[in-house]
Amino acid sequence: MNLSTTYLGLPLKNPFVVGASPFCDNLSVCQSLAEAGAAAIVMHSFFAEQIEAETRAPFASWEQRSRPEGEGADALPEYHDYHLNPEHYLRQLKHLKRLVDIPIIASLNGTRLGGWVDHAQRMEDAGAAAIELNLYQLAADPAVPGDEIEADMLQVVRTVAASVTLPVAVKLSPFHSSLPHFAARLSENGAAGITVFNRLHQSDIDLVKMEKVTHLRLSEPSDLLLRLRWLSILSPDFPGSLACSGGVHHAADAAKALLVGADVVQVVSVVLKHGPARLAEMIAGLEAWMGSAGYDKLSEFRGRMSHRRSSDAGSAERADYIRVLQTWKV
């Protein structure tokens, strides 16, 4: 069974990529993931704010003392709170590249142009096979229009892509007024691929302490549906690579993402829950499904269930919406 695929121009032995996560901090775990069949590993995000935190570090104690009482609940982490500082991140990337014989993809996370984009070149020098550019942000200022936010994003993508010879994938949220149009603009500005989607980690409220509560919620298989819809719409026209991130917990989930046009699936939560062995099970499960469906190669079915045969994907999705609502009877 041939599971090989190409992602960002990188030939991969299968479509299972370990997404950005704490796994990259532990060399032995990464080796276990590679042995379980991971085709590539994405390092966790290196944040633009880390550069700023590094600059602030010598003055951190003074800033803490001078901060007004009660202020700071929404403050950014201090320099020592990040998993890996800039030098450690690059050193870890080099270690991983020597340790495992699969591509290591670095991750940059920022929203506005700044000195942090220079780290893309440093990541390339350290041996990264590609860069995943995470543009996580929430539009919360009513004075800033959407097109201005997207223009800033495009400028970041353009600058990062021009600073390296590596392929750059852009990790997006689903909250754009015209995602297919923005995807096309990203490609025009140097993006070799798109990862769908960023998960928005949202705060809860503690009713006793009357404060926000933040915690990491792992993905669930139900999160996959949003990804399937947009991969199906994007894949017929987007010229670059597409990665599905979020909701892939079983071999069947991976098969669905590939059927609507994904080149790879990124897995994190299911491996955090069950360990690297689960990754091997998913690879074997995909092979079993392919055999039962009569496919010998991944390329034979990738995109088969996308909107490529639809003259108007928006109308098709609206028709699905109406049909779903008509199924509920009381």
Secondary structure, DSSP 8 states (H G I E B T S, - for coil): -B--EEETTEEESSSEEE-SSGGGG-HHHHHHHHHHT-SEEE---EEHHHHHHHHHGGGHHHHHHHS-TT--TT----GGGSSS-HHHHHHHHHHHHHH-SS-EEEEEE-SS-SGGGGHHHHHHHHT-SEEEEE-------TTS-HHHHHHHHHHHHHHHHHH-SS-EEEEE-S--TTHHHHHHHHHHTT--EEEE-------EEETTTTEEE-------GGGHHHHHHHHHHHTTT--SEEEEES---SHHHHHHHHHTT-SEEEE-HHHHHH-THHHHHHHHHHHHHHHHHT-SBGGGTTTTTSGGG-S-HHHHHHHHHHHHHHT---
